[in-house]
Amino acid sequence: MLGWTVTFLVIALIAAVLGFTGVAVAAAGIAKLLFVVFLILFVVSLFTHLGRRRSV
């Protein structure tokens, strides 16, 4: 999922340089959304791992 975030970020940067503002805004929005989802999943995974580790 982080790979998709980086892909959309690169698309947004290229579109911004070329002047396609609508495409750049859309790709940047998708990149932000995917990054937040990735971050939430990472934190949940971290807490579940720490919870399992203490119970064993």
KEPA-113849 format. One record per residue: residue number from 1; residue in three letters; x negated, y, z of N, C-alpha, C, O in turn. Coordinates in steps of 0.001 Angstrom, whole numbers, padded with zeros to 6 digits. Example, Ala and Ser with C-alpha at 12.3 -4.5 7.8 and 13.67 -1.06 7.14 Angstrom:
+-----+------+---------+---------+---------+---------+---------+---------+---------+---------+---------+---------+---------+---------+
!  nr ! rest !      nu !      nv !      nw !     cau !     cav !     caw !      cu !      cv !      cw !      ou !      ov !      ow !
+-----+------+---------+---------+---------+---------+---------+---------+---------+---------+---------+---------+---------+---------+
!   1 !  ALA ! -013190 ! -005690 !  007800 ! -012300 ! -004500 !  007800 ! -013200 ! -003300 !  007800 ! -014236 ! -003319 !  008465 !
!   2 !  SER ! -012850 ! -002250 !  007080 ! -013670 ! -001060 !  007140 ! -012900 !  000030 !  007870 ! -013409 !  001138 !  008039 !
+-----+------+---------+---------+---------+---------+---------+---------+---------+---------+---------+---------+---------+---------+
***
This chain:
+-----+------+---------+---------+---------+---------+---------+---------+---------+---------+---------+---------+---------+---------+
!  nr ! rest !      nu !      nv !      nw !     cau !     cav !     caw !      cu !      cv !      cw !      ou !      ov !      ow !
+-----+------+---------+---------+---------+---------+---------+---------+---------+---------+---------+---------+---------+---------+
!   1 !  MET ! -000825 ! -001188 !  000000 !  000000 !  000000 !  000000 ! -000870 !  001252 !  000000 ! -000508 !  002265 ! -000599 !
!   2 !  LEU ! -001992 !  001184 !  000658 ! -002894 !  002335 !  000640 ! -003425 !  002571 ! -000766 ! -003689 !  003710 ! -001153 !
!   3 !  GLY ! -003579 !  001508 ! -001521 ! -004012 !  001647 ! -002916 ! -003001 !  002435 ! -003745 ! -003385 !  003253 ! -004581 !
!   4 !  TRP ! -001702 !  002189 ! -003515 ! -000672 !  002948 ! -004219 ! -000723 !  004422 ! -003828 ! -000524 !  005300 ! -004668 !
!   5 !  THR ! -000988 !  004688 ! -002555 ! -001086 !  006070 ! -002097 ! -002218 !  006797 ! -002808 ! -002048 !  007927 ! -003268 !
!   6 !  VAL ! -003356 !  006156 ! -002895 ! -004507 !  006761 ! -003573 ! -004208 !  006941 ! -005059 ! -004589 !  007952 ! -005649 !
!   7 !  THR ! -003530 !  005971 ! -005667 ! -003182 !  006076 ! -007088 ! -002292 !  007276 ! -007350 ! -002549 !  008048 ! -008273 !
!   8 !  PHE ! -001244 !  007443 ! -006547 ! -000361 !  008582 ! -006744 ! -001046 !  009897 ! -006417 ! -000734 !  010921 ! -007026 !
!   9 !  LEU ! -001977 !  009891 ! -005466 ! -002736 !  011103 ! -005167 ! -003598 !  011499 ! -006359 ! -003672 !  012678 ! -006707 !
!  10 !  VAL ! -004242 !  010534 ! -006979 ! -005069 !  010819 ! -008159 ! -004203 !  011318 ! -009311 ! -004583 !  012255 ! -010014 !
!  11 !  ILE ! -003046 !  010699 ! -009505 ! -002124 !  011165 ! -010558 ! -001698 !  012601 ! -010284 ! -001633 !  013415 ! -011206 !
!  12 !  ALA ! -001409 !  012915 ! -009032 ! -001005 !  014274 ! -008675 ! -002118 !  015278 ! -008943 ! -001871 !  016376 ! -009443 !
!  13 !  LEU ! -003342 !  014893 ! -008608 ! -004466 !  015810 ! -008833 ! -004717 !  016041 ! -010319 ! -004965 !  017169 ! -010745 !
!  14 !  ILE ! -004653 !  014974 ! -011101 ! -004862 !  015111 ! -012545 ! -003748 !  015948 ! -013169 ! -004009 !  016812 ! -014006 !
!  15 !  ALA ! -002518 !  015691 ! -012764 ! -001388 !  016461 ! -013298 ! -001479 !  017920 ! -012896 ! -001122 !  018797 ! -013682 !
!  16 !  ALA ! -001949 !  018197 ! -011694 ! -002093 !  019587 ! -011256 ! -003162 !  020311 ! -012069 ! -002990 !  021478 ! -012420 !
!  17 !  VAL ! -004255 !  019632 ! -012367 ! -005327 !  020240 ! -013161 ! -004845 !  020522 ! -014581 ! -005190 !  021547 ! -015168 !
!  18 !  LEU ! -004050 !  019610 ! -015125 ! -003559 !  019777 ! -016492 ! -002360 !  020719 ! -016584 ! -001967 !  021107 ! -017684 !
!  19 !  GLY ! -001779 !  021088 ! -015455 ! -000699 !  022055 ! -015455 !  000700 !  021467 ! -015464 !  001673 !  022198 ! -015651 !
!  20 !  PHE !  000819 !  020176 ! -015268 !  002135 !  019558 ! -015204 !  002625 !  019649 ! -013760 !  002493 !  018696 ! -012992 !
!  21 !  THR !  003189 !  020792 ! -013399 !  003522 !  021023 ! -011995 !  004621 !  020095 ! -011492 !  004568 !  019655 ! -010343 !
!  22 !  GLY !  005607 !  019791 ! -012314 !  006678 !  018896 ! -011875 !  006177 !  017513 ! -011580 !  006557 !  016908 ! -010578 !
!  23 !  VAL !  005325 !  017004 ! -012443 !  004752 !  015668 ! -012248 !  003834 !  015674 ! -011030 !  003824 !  014722 ! -010250 !
!  24 !  ALA !  003067 !  016741 ! -010871 !  002143 !  016828 ! -009739 !  002902 !  016848 ! -008418 !  002508 !  016181 ! -007461 !
!  25 !  VAL !  003981 !  017608 ! -008367 !  004759 !  017686 ! -007131 !  005404 !  016343 ! -006815 !  005415 !  015915 ! -005660 !
!  26 !  ALA !  005940 !  015678 ! -007829 !  006581 !  014382 ! -007609 !  005563 !  013341 ! -007156 !  005824 !  012594 ! -006213 !
!  27 !  ALA !  004423 !  013283 ! -007808 !  003401 !  012301 ! -007435 !  002835 !  012592 ! -006047 !  002559 !  011666 ! -005285 !
!  28 !  ALA !  002663 !  013852 ! -005719 !  002165 !  014196 ! -004384 !  003186 !  013825 ! -003317 !  002815 !  013371 ! -002235 !
!  29 !  GLY !  004455 !  014013 ! -003611 !  005494 !  013628 ! -002665 !  005525 !  012131 ! -002425 !  005677 !  011680 ! -001290 !
!  30 !  ILE !  005382 !  011363 ! -003496 !  005343 !  009902 ! -003364 !  004107 !  009480 ! -002582 !  004180 !  008583 ! -001741 !
!  31 !  ALA !  002976 !  010119 ! -002852 !  001744 !  009784 ! -002129 !  001892 !  010071 ! -000638 !  001448 !  009278 !  000193 !
!  32 !  LYS !  002512 !  011198 ! -000294 !  002724 !  011521 !  001117 !  003639 !  010492 !  001779 !  003367 !  010028 !  002887 !
!  33 !  LEU !  004714 !  010146 !  001098 !  005656 !  009179 !  001646 !  004995 !  007825 !  001870 !  005165 !  007215 !  002926 !
!  34 !  LEU !  004246 !  007357 !  000885 !  003569 !  006067 !  001022 !  002517 !  006096 !  002125 !  002326 !  005106 !  002830 !
!  35 !  PHE !  001837 !  007227 !  002276 !  000837 !  007339 !  003333 !  001484 !  007261 !  004710 !  000961 !  006603 !  005610 !
!  36 !  VAL !  002615 !  007929 !  004874 !  003312 !  007892 !  006163 !  003796 !  006476 !  006462 !  003663 !  006002 !  007590 !
!  37 !  VAL !  004355 !  005801 !  005466 !  004805 !  004424 !  005655 !  003620 !  003533 !  006026 !  003724 !  002710 !  006936 !
!  38 !  PHE !  002502 !  003692 !  005331 !  001300 !  002910 !  005633 !  000824 !  003182 !  007053 !  000452 !  002252 !  007769 !
!  39 !  LEU !  000832 !  004426 !  007460 !  000376 !  004791 !  008796 !  001275 !  004191 !  009873 !  000778 !  003694 !  010883 !
!  40 !  ILE !  002585 !  004232 !  009671 !  003526 !  003649 !  010632 !  003319 !  002139 !  010726 !  003283 !  001584 !  011825 !
!  41 !  LEU !  003185 !  001477 !  009587 !  002963 !  000028 !  009600 !  001642 ! -000330 !  010273 !  001554 ! -001346 !  010962 !
!  42 !  PHE !  000626 !  000487 !  010081 ! -000659 !  000249 !  010725 ! -000547 !  000352 !  012235 ! -001077 ! -000494 !  012955 !
!  43 !  VAL !  000135 !  001375 !  012720 !  000286 !  001566 !  014167 !  001096 !  000419 !  014776 !  000740 ! -000096 !  015836 !
!  44 !  VAL !  002181 !  000017 !  014113 !  002984 ! -001106 !  014609 !  002141 ! -002381 !  014641 !  002195 ! -003137 !  015611 !
!  45 !  SER !  001372 ! -002617 !  013596 !  000512 ! -003792 !  013550 ! -000541 ! -003753 !  014656 ! -000839 ! -004777 !  015271 !
!  46 !  LEU ! -001091 ! -002596 !  014899 ! -002101 ! -002445 !  015948 ! -001517 ! -002764 !  017318 ! -002130 ! -003487 !  018102 !
!  47 !  PHE ! -000333 ! -002228 !  017609 !  000281 ! -002487 !  018910 !  000690 ! -003943 !  019075 !  000561 ! -004496 !  020167 !
!  48 !  THR !  001180 ! -004573 !  018014 !  001550 ! -005987 !  018136 !  000315 ! -006852 !  018329 !  000359 ! -007837 !  019066 !
!  49 !  HIS ! -000763 ! -006503 !  017690 ! -002015 ! -007249 !  017872 ! -002524 ! -007097 !  019304 ! -002936 ! -008075 !  019928 !
!  50 !  LEU ! -002494 ! -005889 !  019814 ! -002955 ! -005673 !  021185 ! -002047 ! -006373 !  022183 ! -002518 ! -006878 !  023202 !
!  51 !  GLY ! -000748 ! -006407 !  021903 !  000190 ! -007098 !  022793 ! -000045 ! -008586 !  022835 !  000023 ! -009188 !  023906 !
!  52 !  ARG ! -000320 ! -009201 !  021690 ! -000609 ! -010635 !  021633 ! -001918 ! -010967 !  022324 ! -002046 ! -012006 !  022973 !
!  53 !  ARG ! -002882 ! -010080 !  022180 ! -004215 ! -010329 !  022716 ! -004173 ! -010385 !  024242 ! -004862 ! -011208 !  024846 !
!  54 !  ARG ! -003383 ! -009531 !  024867 ! -003333 ! -009497 !  026332 ! -002567 ! -010672 !  026905 ! -002874 ! -011121 !  028009 !
!  55 !  SER ! -001572 ! -011184 !  026181 ! -000759 ! -012264 !  026726 ! -001464 ! -013622 !  026672 ! -001060 ! -014550 !  027373 !
!  56 !  VAL ! -002492 ! -013749 !  025866 ! -003186 ! -015033 !  025724 ! -004253 ! -015195 !  026763 ! -004936 ! -016219 !  026791 !
+-----+------+---------+---------+---------+---------+---------+---------+---------+---------+---------+---------+---------+---------+
***
